[in-house]
Amino acid sequence: PLDPRINEFMADNAGVLEDEDGEASDWIELKNPNPFRPEVAGWSLTDDPLVPKKWTLPAGTGISGNGFLLVFASGKNRVISTGELHANFSLESSGEYLALVRPDGSIAGELSPAYPEQREDVAFGIPAGGTTYRYFTSPTPGSGNPASGVVGFVNDTRFLPDRGFFDAAQVVTITSTTPGATIIYTTDASSPSLVNGTKVPAPDANTAPAA
């Protein structure tokens, strides 16, 4: 049998998923990679490497074959296997340690020393068929993950001169501190994207002038 794993989690849930109290608690999704249902009672989740058994799954807890188990990281500490499961800790959006621990105290999987900074309503997980964690802008709590994700986010752009009303044409410089960022702009108030707008040929990796 293969170990279950931390398949996806959200550390800044603003409204993607509500718990039984109607609150947008953070959540952790475990995946069972086996075609049969293993018992996971006695397994633990922790956000502290010094306390591996910080929160333990209760007796009677299992995960269906190739299925998923959701645990809310709400700090509410609810361990009734017939209802929603709530860990006794919450997740830090700035990044922290997170691990799944076997009943014997050994580590089955961990994000160490810390997972990266998280964004609001964006999940972090392992793409279907993949092995490396990615950001998911379309979270999938309780179901299979998408086949791809993004490795990070572009830092905000800076405009010089800043936005405003002008009586004459201006030469505008747009910069981003993210190396290799692609800068695209529009002049009709529509949202720029890879298929909409004008792509600026950057003379270096992260700075480009635009008129």
C-alpha positions as CSV (number, residue, x, y, z in Angstrom):
1,P,0.0,0.0,0.0
2,L,1.1,3.5,-0.8
3,D,1.0,6.2,1.8
4,P,-1.7,8.9,1.6
5,R,-0.4,12.3,0.9
6,I,-1.1,16.0,1.3
7,N,-2.6,16.5,-2.1
8,E,-3.9,20.1,-1.9
9,F,-4.4,22.8,0.7
10,M,-5.5,26.4,1.0
11,A,-4.0,28.7,3.6
12,D,-6.0,31.8,2.7
13,N,-9.6,30.8,2.1
14,A,-11.9,33.8,1.6
15,G,-14.9,32.0,0.1
16,V,-13.9,28.9,-2.0
17,L,-15.2,26.5,0.6
18,E,-17.3,27.0,3.8
19,D,-17.3,24.6,6.8
20,E,-20.4,23.5,8.7
21,D,-20.4,26.8,10.6
22,G,-20.6,28.8,7.4
23,E,-17.0,30.0,7.9
24,A,-14.4,30.0,5.2
25,S,-11.8,28.0,7.1
26,D,-8.5,26.9,5.6
27,W,-8.4,23.3,4.6
28,I,-6.1,20.4,3.8
29,E,-6.9,17.6,1.3
30,L,-5.5,14.1,1.7
31,K,-5.4,11.7,-1.2
32,N,-5.5,7.9,-1.1
33,P,-3.5,6.6,-4.1
34,N,-4.6,3.0,-3.5
35,P,-7.7,1.4,-5.2
36,F,-8.8,0.1,-1.8
37,R,-9.9,2.0,1.4
38,P,-7.2,2.1,4.1
39,E,-7.8,3.2,7.7
40,V,-6.0,6.4,8.5
41,A,-7.0,6.6,12.1
42,G,-3.8,7.4,14.1
43,W,-2.3,9.4,11.3
44,S,-1.5,13.0,12.2
45,L,-1.2,16.4,10.7
46,T,1.1,19.1,12.1
47,D,2.4,22.6,11.4
48,D,5.2,22.2,14.0
49,P,8.2,20.0,13.3
50,L,8.8,19.6,17.0
51,V,5.2,18.3,17.6
52,P,4.7,15.6,14.9
53,K,1.4,14.4,16.4
54,K,-0.2,17.8,16.9
55,W,-3.6,16.7,15.5
56,T,-4.5,13.0,15.0
57,L,-7.2,11.6,12.8
58,P,-9.9,9.8,14.9
59,A,-10.8,6.1,15.0
60,G,-13.0,5.0,12.1
61,T,-11.5,7.5,9.6
62,G,-10.7,6.1,6.2
63,I,-10.3,7.3,2.6
64,S,-12.1,5.6,-0.2
65,G,-10.1,4.0,-3.0
66,N,-8.4,6.7,-5.0
67,G,-10.4,9.2,-3.0
68,F,-9.9,12.3,-0.9
69,L,-10.4,13.4,2.7
70,L,-10.8,17.0,3.7
71,V,-9.6,18.4,7.0
72,F,-10.4,22.0,7.9
73,A,-7.4,23.8,9.3
74,S,-9.7,25.9,11.5
75,G,-8.2,25.5,15.0
76,K,-11.6,24.2,16.1
77,N,-10.3,20.7,17.0
78,R,-13.2,18.5,16.0
79,V,-12.4,14.8,15.8
80,I,-15.8,13.1,15.1
81,S,-15.2,10.7,12.2
82,T,-18.9,10.9,11.1
83,G,-18.8,14.7,10.6
84,E,-16.4,17.4,9.4
85,L,-12.9,17.1,10.7
86,H,-11.2,20.2,12.1
87,A,-7.6,20.3,13.0
88,N,-6.5,22.2,16.1
89,F,-4.3,24.6,14.1
90,S,-4.7,26.9,11.2
91,L,-2.5,27.6,8.3
92,E,-0.3,30.7,7.8
93,S,-0.6,32.4,4.5
94,S,2.9,33.7,4.8
95,G,4.2,30.1,4.7
96,E,5.0,27.5,7.4
97,Y,5.9,23.9,8.0
98,L,3.2,21.3,7.2
99,A,3.5,17.5,7.4
100,L,1.5,14.3,7.4
101,V,2.8,11.8,10.0
102,R,2.4,8.0,10.3
103,P,1.0,6.5,13.5
104,D,4.6,5.5,14.5
105,G,5.6,9.2,14.4
106,S,7.6,9.0,11.1
107,I,7.0,11.6,8.4
108,A,5.0,10.4,5.4
109,G,5.3,13.7,3.6
110,E,6.2,17.3,4.5
111,L,6.6,20.8,3.1
112,S,9.8,21.8,4.8
113,P,11.2,24.1,6.0
114,A,8.0,25.9,4.9
115,Y,5.6,26.1,2.0
116,P,5.8,29.4,0.1
117,E,3.6,32.4,0.6
118,Q,0.0,31.7,-0.4
119,R,-2.6,33.9,-2.2
120,E,-6.2,34.5,-1.3
121,D,-8.5,31.7,-2.7
122,V,-5.6,30.1,-4.5
123,A,-4.7,26.4,-3.6
124,F,-1.4,24.7,-3.4
125,G,-1.1,21.1,-4.5
126,I,0.3,18.4,-6.6
127,P,-1.0,18.3,-10.2
128,A,-2.6,15.1,-11.5
129,G,0.2,12.8,-12.5
130,G,2.9,15.2,-11.1
131,T,5.2,15.2,-8.1
132,T,5.9,18.9,-7.5
133,Y,3.6,21.3,-5.7
134,R,2.1,24.1,-7.8
135,Y,-0.4,26.9,-7.3
136,F,-4.0,26.2,-8.5
137,T,-6.1,29.3,-9.4
138,S,-9.1,27.0,-9.7
139,P,-9.0,24.9,-6.4
140,T,-10.5,21.4,-6.3
141,P,-11.2,20.5,-2.7
142,G,-12.5,16.9,-2.4
143,S,-11.8,16.0,-6.1
144,G,-8.9,15.4,-8.5
145,N,-6.4,18.2,-9.1
146,P,-5.8,19.8,-12.5
147,A,-3.0,18.5,-14.7
148,S,-1.1,21.7,-14.4
149,G,-0.6,24.7,-12.2
150,V,1.6,27.8,-11.9
151,V,5.0,28.0,-10.1
152,G,4.5,31.5,-8.8
153,F,3.1,35.0,-9.4
154,V,4.4,38.0,-11.1
155,N,5.2,41.0,-8.8
156,D,3.0,44.0,-9.4
157,T,3.9,46.4,-12.2
158,R,5.1,49.9,-11.7
159,F,4.1,52.7,-14.1
160,L,6.1,55.9,-14.6
161,P,4.5,58.3,-14.8
162,D,1.6,57.0,-12.6
163,R,-1.9,56.9,-13.9
164,G,-3.8,60.2,-14.2
165,F,-5.2,62.7,-16.7
166,F,-2.9,64.3,-19.2
167,D,-3.3,67.1,-21.8
168,A,-0.5,65.7,-24.0
169,A,0.8,62.3,-25.1
170,Q,3.0,60.6,-22.6
171,V,5.8,58.0,-22.8
172,V,5.1,55.4,-20.2
173,T,7.6,53.0,-18.7
174,I,6.2,49.8,-17.2
175,T,8.5,47.7,-15.0
176,S,8.2,44.5,-12.9
177,T,10.8,43.1,-10.5
178,T,10.0,39.5,-11.5
179,P,12.8,38.2,-13.8
180,G,11.6,37.1,-17.2
181,A,8.1,38.6,-16.7
182,T,6.2,39.3,-20.0
183,I,4.6,42.7,-20.1
184,I,1.5,43.2,-22.1
185,Y,-0.6,46.4,-22.2
186,T,-3.9,47.5,-23.7
187,T,-5.2,51.0,-24.5
188,D,-8.9,50.2,-24.6
189,A,-9.5,49.5,-20.9
190,S,-9.7,45.7,-21.5
191,S,-7.7,43.3,-19.4
192,P,-4.4,42.4,-21.0
193,S,-3.6,38.7,-21.4
194,L,-1.4,36.4,-23.6
195,V,-4.0,36.7,-26.3
196,N,-5.2,40.3,-25.8
197,G,-3.0,43.4,-25.9
198,T,0.4,44.5,-27.1
199,K,3.4,42.5,-25.9
200,V,6.4,44.7,-25.2
201,P,9.7,43.5,-26.4
202,A,11.9,43.9,-23.3
203,P,15.5,45.0,-23.8
204,D,16.3,43.2,-20.5
205,A,14.5,40.5,-18.5
206,N,12.2,42.6,-16.6
207,T,11.9,46.2,-17.8
208,A,10.2,47.5,-21.0
209,P,9.1,50.9,-22.2
210,A,5.6,51.3,-23.7
211,A,3.9,54.2,-25.3
